[in-house]
């Protein structure tokens, strides 16, 4: 797993010690994690660009805001997430994959916290129950 700290590991570690919220991007395969304090990058697509990747690749990452109380998952399943054509099954796979990859990646950066999907991001999640 490749962990990228923006702007650098010392600044992110200092933010972690102060329990400042972090923006976290985790590649769908779990091989790349990009972490920054929220004030440094503001939004996930900006963090991606600042870390040296095209911001158009945002739909290749699980997106979270993390602190010691938990991880809020921006739950938006990209339409091209998998080869599954049925939207409900694709979203279900996205959820299952995320709940496997996200906790492992968070533990690697020192966070063993619950993963939650905030109400404002539940539209796709709620589709699984329909």
C-alpha atoms as one frame of an Amber mdcrd trajectory, in Angstrom:
protein
   0.000   0.000   0.000   1.359   3.375  -1.045   0.396   6.154   1.390   0.782
   9.696   0.111   0.643  12.528   2.633  -0.133  16.026   1.392   1.605  18.386
   1.752   3.909  16.024   3.680   3.869  13.385   6.386   4.951  15.766   9.183
   2.072  18.170   8.574  -0.481  15.374   8.323   0.856  13.675  11.452   0.600
  16.968  13.354  -3.015  17.314  12.194  -3.722  13.743  13.289  -2.289  14.437
  16.736  -4.668  17.404  17.042  -7.562  15.249  15.765  -8.177  17.620  12.883
 -10.443  16.241  10.158  -8.590  14.588   7.307  -9.532  14.121   3.686  -8.747
  10.576   2.621  -8.817   9.050  -0.849  -8.458   5.280  -1.148  -8.064   3.690
  -4.565 -10.658   1.023  -5.245  -7.975  -1.685  -5.112  -6.662  -0.317  -1.801
  -3.158   0.119  -3.167  -3.035   3.930  -2.916  -4.131   6.126  -0.027  -3.885
   9.909  -0.190  -4.257  11.825   3.078  -4.367  15.529   3.916  -5.733  17.723
   6.638  -8.990  19.180   5.404  -7.840  22.821   5.484  -4.925  22.034   3.185
  -6.944  20.551   0.332 -10.603  21.506   1.066 -12.160  18.998  -1.389 -11.269
  15.492  -2.541 -10.798  16.384  -6.213  -8.490  19.257  -5.207  -6.479  16.881
  -3.006  -6.128  14.484  -5.911  -4.764  17.243  -8.140  -2.444  18.611  -5.441
  -1.065  15.099  -4.892  -0.094  14.982  -8.570  -2.964  13.013 -10.095  -5.632
  14.143 -12.553  -8.685  15.384 -10.686 -10.739  13.630 -13.363  -9.687  10.348
 -11.700 -11.867  11.129  -8.670 -14.246   8.275  -9.552 -11.419   5.783  -9.022
 -11.316   6.418  -5.272 -13.380   5.929  -2.149 -13.714   9.388  -0.572 -13.796
   9.961   3.178 -13.531  12.594   5.872 -11.901  11.058   8.934 -11.181  11.947
  12.541 -10.924   9.920  15.751 -14.733   9.715  16.072 -15.274   8.035  12.720
 -15.022   8.066   8.956 -17.737   9.686   6.844 -17.885   8.025   3.437 -18.982
  10.092   0.461 -20.995   7.205  -0.958 -21.324   7.866  -4.672 -21.031   4.803
  -6.904 -19.604   5.748 -10.319 -21.645   4.473 -13.285 -18.575   2.664 -14.614
 -17.574   1.112 -11.266 -17.790  -2.449 -12.519 -18.956  -4.492 -15.457 -22.256
  -5.142 -13.663 -24.996  -3.495 -15.706 -27.786  -3.560 -13.105 -27.420  -0.373
 -11.104 -28.642  -1.878  -7.822 -26.164  -4.775  -8.045 -23.324  -2.427  -9.031
 -24.063  -0.235  -5.998 -24.228  -3.316  -3.783 -20.799  -4.414  -5.028 -19.425
  -0.909  -4.479 -20.666  -0.991  -0.890 -19.237  -4.445  -0.175 -15.892  -3.571
  -1.754 -15.713  -0.301   0.166 -16.494  -1.969   3.475 -13.613  -4.363   2.806
 -11.010  -1.898   1.488 -11.748   1.215   3.565 -11.259  -0.194   7.102  -7.982
  -1.875   6.074  -6.626   1.347   4.588  -7.742   3.422   7.566  -5.967   1.059
   9.942  -2.786   1.506   7.907  -2.869   5.243   8.599  -3.715   4.746  12.276
  -7.517   4.959  12.363  -9.591   2.058  13.647 -12.919   3.887  13.495 -16.428
   3.102  12.288 -17.268   3.914   8.679 -20.544   5.798   8.290 -22.469   7.042
   5.294 -23.896  10.467   6.169 -27.545  11.095   5.366 -26.726  13.465   2.508
 -24.866  10.624   0.729 -27.415   7.864   1.312 -29.259   8.126  -1.998 -27.234
   5.365  -3.669 -26.987   3.392  -0.434 -30.761   3.513  -0.009 -31.209   2.137
  -3.544 -29.815  -1.191  -2.336 -32.804  -1.681  -0.053 -35.397  -0.976  -2.709
